[in-house]
Amino acid sequence: MKDDIDLIDYLKTRLNYRSDAQLAEEYLSISRHAIYRIRAGGVDLGPIPRLKVIEKTGYLKSVTHIESLAAKNLAEEIAGRIEDSAAIMALSKIDDDESHESHQQLLKLIKPFLTSRVDEELANAIGLKRTSLSMVRKGKAKFGIYPRLKILQLLDPDANLDELQRVLGNSGELLRVLRQLLQRDYPVT
């Protein structure tokens, strides 16, 4: 968790934020309470705020297809591959790439794409619990980053997602990457 605090301090200084709360809400899109809990050692920063930093810096865009991690984009790719015209039409009506409906469509399409007969097979293939699939199906949960990375890897086995997984899973690794970017005069915005 020290790495999380170091990353927060680095971003706060580099981006000229006056307070943790301002950084949390304006840049990381987390609550001020969450950032206080991180500083107190109660929780870690987590992959979603790290992904926001990665997106905002533009780092890894050419290597990892960050845009491809959106549930709607993954669902559209699968719908095209399995030629499901009804799903393509349904997806075209979804405005929010990260809505529950996008995640439900992704679940609906990934099962036939992987030719999984039962939820347990699908859950194992993408690194989830079977009960999590039920929650996505009911619109009460969404796929996390790591299952979507697995799906992206299944869609593009040649994609190099190792570095993205490292920086999503470790604030120290993300901080190291950001510092390297700055040495090359890369803007962090």
C-alpha positions as a Markdown table, in Angstrom:
| # | Residue | x | y | z |
|---|---|---|---|---|
| 1 | Met | 0.0 | 0.0 | 0.0 |
| 2 | Lys | 3.0 | 2.2 | 0.3 |
| 3 | Asp | 3.2 | 2.1 | -3.5 |
| 4 | Asp | -0.4 | 3.4 | -3.7 |
| 5 | Ile | 0.5 | 6.3 | -1.4 |
| 6 | Asp | 3.7 | 7.1 | -3.4 |
| 7 | Leu | 1.6 | 7.1 | -6.6 |
| 8 | Ile | -1.0 | 9.4 | -5.1 |
| 9 | Asp | 1.7 | 11.8 | -3.9 |
| 10 | Tyr | 3.4 | 11.7 | -7.2 |
| 11 | Leu | 0.2 | 12.5 | -9.2 |
| 12 | Lys | -0.8 | 15.2 | -6.7 |
| 13 | Thr | 2.5 | 17.0 | -7.1 |
| 14 | Arg | 3.0 | 16.4 | -10.8 |
| 15 | Leu | -0.6 | 17.5 | -11.7 |
| 16 | Asn | -0.7 | 20.4 | -9.2 |
| 17 | Tyr | -3.6 | 19.2 | -7.1 |
| 18 | Arg | -3.9 | 21.0 | -3.8 |
| 19 | Ser | -5.6 | 18.1 | -1.9 |
| 20 | Asp | -6.1 | 14.4 | -2.0 |
| 21 | Ala | -9.8 | 15.0 | -2.3 |
| 22 | Gln | -9.4 | 17.1 | -5.4 |
| 23 | Leu | -7.1 | 14.4 | -7.0 |
| 24 | Ala | -9.5 | 11.7 | -6.0 |
| 25 | Glu | -12.6 | 13.2 | -7.5 |
| 26 | Glu | -11.3 | 15.1 | -10.5 |
| 27 | Tyr | -8.5 | 12.8 | -11.8 |
| 28 | Leu | -9.0 | 9.3 | -10.3 |
| 29 | Ser | -12.8 | 9.4 | -10.2 |
| 30 | Ile | -12.9 | 7.9 | -6.7 |
| 31 | Ser | -14.4 | 9.3 | -3.6 |
| 32 | Arg | -12.4 | 11.4 | -1.1 |
| 33 | His | -13.3 | 8.7 | 1.5 |
| 34 | Ala | -11.6 | 6.1 | -0.7 |
| 35 | Ile | -8.4 | 8.0 | -0.9 |
| 36 | Tyr | -8.4 | 8.6 | 2.9 |
| 37 | Arg | -8.8 | 4.8 | 3.4 |
| 38 | Ile | -5.9 | 4.2 | 1.0 |
| 39 | Arg | -3.7 | 6.5 | 3.0 |
| 40 | Ala | -4.7 | 4.8 | 6.2 |
| 41 | Gly | -3.8 | 1.4 | 4.8 |
| 42 | Gly | -7.3 | 0.1 | 4.8 |
| 43 | Val | -7.6 | -0.6 | 1.1 |
| 44 | Asp | -5.5 | -0.5 | -2.0 |
| 45 | Leu | -6.0 | 1.8 | -5.0 |
| 46 | Gly | -7.3 | -0.9 | -7.3 |
| 47 | Pro | -7.1 | -1.5 | -11.0 |
| 48 | Ile | -9.8 | 0.9 | -12.1 |
| 49 | Pro | -8.1 | 4.1 | -10.9 |
| 50 | Arg | -4.8 | 2.8 | -12.2 |
| 51 | Leu | -6.5 | 2.2 | -15.6 |
| 52 | Lys | -7.8 | 5.8 | -15.5 |
| 53 | Val | -4.2 | 7.0 | -15.0 |
| 54 | Ile | -3.0 | 4.8 | -17.9 |
| 55 | Glu | -5.8 | 6.1 | -20.1 |
| 56 | Lys | -5.2 | 9.7 | -19.3 |
| 57 | Thr | -1.5 | 9.5 | -20.0 |
| 58 | Gly | -2.1 | 7.6 | -23.3 |
| 59 | Tyr | 0.5 | 5.0 | -22.2 |
| 60 | Leu | 0.2 | 1.6 | -23.8 |
| 61 | Lys | -2.4 | 2.7 | -26.3 |
| 62 | Ser | -0.7 | 1.1 | -29.3 |
| 63 | Val | 0.3 | -2.0 | -27.4 |
| 64 | Thr | -2.8 | -2.9 | -25.5 |
| 65 | His | -5.9 | -1.6 | -27.2 |
| 66 | Ile | -7.2 | 0.0 | -24.0 |
| 67 | Glu | -10.4 | 1.1 | -25.9 |
| 68 | Ser | -11.0 | -2.6 | -26.6 |
| 69 | Leu | -11.6 | -3.3 | -22.9 |
| 70 | Ala | -14.9 | -1.5 | -22.9 |
| 71 | Ala | -17.7 | -4.1 | -22.6 |
| 72 | Lys | -19.6 | -2.8 | -25.6 |
| 73 | Asn | -16.4 | -2.9 | -27.8 |
| 74 | Leu | -15.7 | -6.5 | -26.7 |
| 75 | Ala | -19.3 | -7.5 | -27.4 |
| 76 | Glu | -19.3 | -5.8 | -30.8 |
| 77 | Glu | -16.1 | -7.7 | -31.7 |
| 78 | Ile | -17.6 | -11.0 | -30.7 |
| 79 | Ala | -21.0 | -10.3 | -32.4 |
| 80 | Gly | -19.2 | -9.6 | -35.6 |
| 81 | Arg | -17.1 | -12.8 | -35.4 |
| 82 | Ile | -20.1 | -15.0 | -34.7 |
| 83 | Glu | -22.3 | -13.1 | -37.1 |
| 84 | Asp | -25.1 | -12.4 | -34.6 |
| 85 | Ser | -27.1 | -9.6 | -36.4 |
| 86 | Ala | -29.6 | -9.3 | -33.6 |
| 87 | Ala | -26.9 | -8.6 | -31.1 |
| 88 | Ile | -25.2 | -6.2 | -33.5 |
| 89 | Met | -28.5 | -4.3 | -33.7 |
| 90 | Ala | -29.0 | -4.4 | -29.9 |
| 91 | Leu | -25.5 | -3.1 | -29.3 |
| 92 | Ser | -25.9 | -0.2 | -31.8 |
| 93 | Lys | -28.7 | 1.1 | -29.5 |
| 94 | Ile | -26.5 | 1.2 | -26.4 |
| 95 | Asp | -25.0 | 4.6 | -25.8 |
| 96 | Asp | -22.9 | 3.8 | -22.7 |
| 97 | Asp | -20.0 | 1.5 | -23.4 |
| 98 | Glu | -19.9 | 0.5 | -19.7 |
| 99 | Ser | -23.6 | 0.2 | -18.9 |
| 100 | His | -25.0 | -2.9 | -17.3 |
| 101 | Glu | -26.7 | -3.6 | -20.6 |
| 102 | Ser | -23.3 | -3.6 | -22.4 |
| 103 | His | -22.0 | -6.2 | -19.9 |
| 104 | Gln | -25.2 | -8.3 | -20.3 |
| 105 | Gln | -24.7 | -8.3 | -24.0 |
| 106 | Leu | -21.1 | -9.3 | -23.6 |
| 107 | Leu | -22.1 | -12.2 | -21.4 |
| 108 | Lys | -24.7 | -13.3 | -23.9 |
| 109 | Leu | -22.2 | -13.3 | -26.7 |
| 110 | Ile | -19.1 | -14.7 | -25.0 |
| 111 | Lys | -20.7 | -18.0 | -24.1 |
| 112 | Pro | -21.4 | -19.1 | -27.7 |
| 113 | Phe | -18.1 | -17.6 | -28.9 |
| 114 | Leu | -16.2 | -19.8 | -26.5 |
| 115 | Thr | -18.7 | -22.7 | -27.1 |
| 116 | Ser | -19.3 | -23.0 | -23.4 |
| 117 | Arg | -22.2 | -25.2 | -22.6 |
| 118 | Val | -22.6 | -24.1 | -18.9 |
| 119 | Asp | -21.8 | -21.0 | -16.9 |
| 120 | Glu | -19.1 | -22.9 | -14.9 |
| 121 | Glu | -17.1 | -23.5 | -18.1 |
| 122 | Leu | -17.4 | -19.9 | -19.1 |
| 123 | Ala | -16.5 | -18.6 | -15.6 |
| 124 | Asn | -13.3 | -20.8 | -15.6 |
| 125 | Ala | -12.3 | -19.6 | -19.1 |
| 126 | Ile | -12.5 | -15.9 | -18.1 |
| 127 | Gly | -11.4 | -16.1 | -14.4 |
| 128 | Leu | -14.7 | -15.5 | -12.7 |
| 129 | Lys | -17.0 | -17.3 | -10.2 |
| 130 | Arg | -20.1 | -18.7 | -11.7 |
| 131 | Thr | -22.2 | -16.7 | -9.3 |
| 132 | Ser | -20.6 | -13.5 | -10.7 |
| 133 | Leu | -22.0 | -14.4 | -14.1 |
| 134 | Ser | -25.5 | -14.6 | -12.7 |
| 135 | Met | -25.1 | -11.2 | -11.2 |
| 136 | Val | -24.0 | -9.8 | -14.6 |
| 137 | Arg | -26.9 | -11.6 | -16.4 |
| 138 | Lys | -29.3 | -9.9 | -13.9 |
| 139 | Gly | -27.8 | -6.5 | -14.4 |
| 140 | Lys | -26.6 | -6.3 | -10.8 |
| 141 | Ala | -22.8 | -6.4 | -11.6 |
| 142 | Lys | -20.4 | -5.8 | -14.4 |
| 143 | Phe | -17.3 | -7.7 | -15.6 |
| 144 | Gly | -14.2 | -6.5 | -13.9 |
| 145 | Ile | -11.0 | -5.4 | -15.7 |
| 146 | Tyr | -9.3 | -8.8 | -15.3 |
| 147 | Pro | -12.1 | -10.9 | -16.9 |
| 148 | Arg | -12.2 | -8.4 | -19.8 |
| 149 | Leu | -8.5 | -8.7 | -20.2 |
| 150 | Lys | -8.9 | -12.5 | -20.4 |
| 151 | Ile | -11.7 | -12.0 | -23.0 |
| 152 | Leu | -9.5 | -9.6 | -25.0 |
| 153 | Gln | -6.6 | -12.2 | -24.9 |
| 154 | Leu | -9.0 | -14.9 | -26.2 |
| 155 | Leu | -10.1 | -12.6 | -29.0 |
| 156 | Asp | -6.5 | -11.7 | -29.9 |
| 157 | Pro | -4.1 | -14.3 | -28.6 |
| 158 | Asp | -1.1 | -12.3 | -30.1 |
| 159 | Ala | -1.9 | -9.2 | -28.0 |
| 160 | Asn | 0.8 | -8.5 | -25.4 |
| 161 | Leu | -1.2 | -7.7 | -22.3 |
| 162 | Asp | 1.5 | -8.6 | -19.7 |
| 163 | Glu | 2.7 | -5.0 | -19.2 |
| 164 | Leu | -0.9 | -3.7 | -18.9 |
| 165 | Gln | -1.6 | -6.4 | -16.3 |
| 166 | Arg | 1.5 | -5.5 | -14.3 |
| 167 | Val | 0.7 | -1.8 | -14.1 |
| 168 | Leu | -3.0 | -2.4 | -13.3 |
| 169 | Gly | -2.0 | -4.7 | -10.5 |
| 170 | Asn | 0.7 | -2.7 | -8.9 |
| 171 | Ser | 0.9 | 1.1 | -8.2 |
| 172 | Gly | 4.7 | 0.8 | -7.8 |
| 173 | Glu | 5.0 | -0.6 | -11.3 |
| 174 | Leu | 2.7 | 2.2 | -12.6 |
| 175 | Leu | 4.7 | 4.8 | -10.8 |
| 176 | Arg | 7.9 | 3.4 | -12.4 |
| 177 | Val | 6.3 | 3.6 | -15.8 |
| 178 | Leu | 5.1 | 7.2 | -15.3 |
| 179 | Arg | 8.6 | 8.3 | -14.2 |
| 180 | Gln | 10.1 | 6.7 | -17.3 |
| 181 | Leu | 7.6 | 8.6 | -19.4 |
| 182 | Leu | 8.6 | 11.9 | -17.8 |
| 183 | Gln | 12.2 | 11.3 | -18.7 |
| 184 | Arg | 11.1 | 11.4 | -22.3 |
| 185 | Asp | 9.1 | 14.6 | -21.8 |
| 186 | Tyr | 5.9 | 12.8 | -22.1 |
| 187 | Pro | 3.0 | 14.9 | -20.7 |
| 188 | Val | 1.0 | 13.5 | -17.8 |
| 189 | Thr | -2.4 | 15.3 | -17.9 |
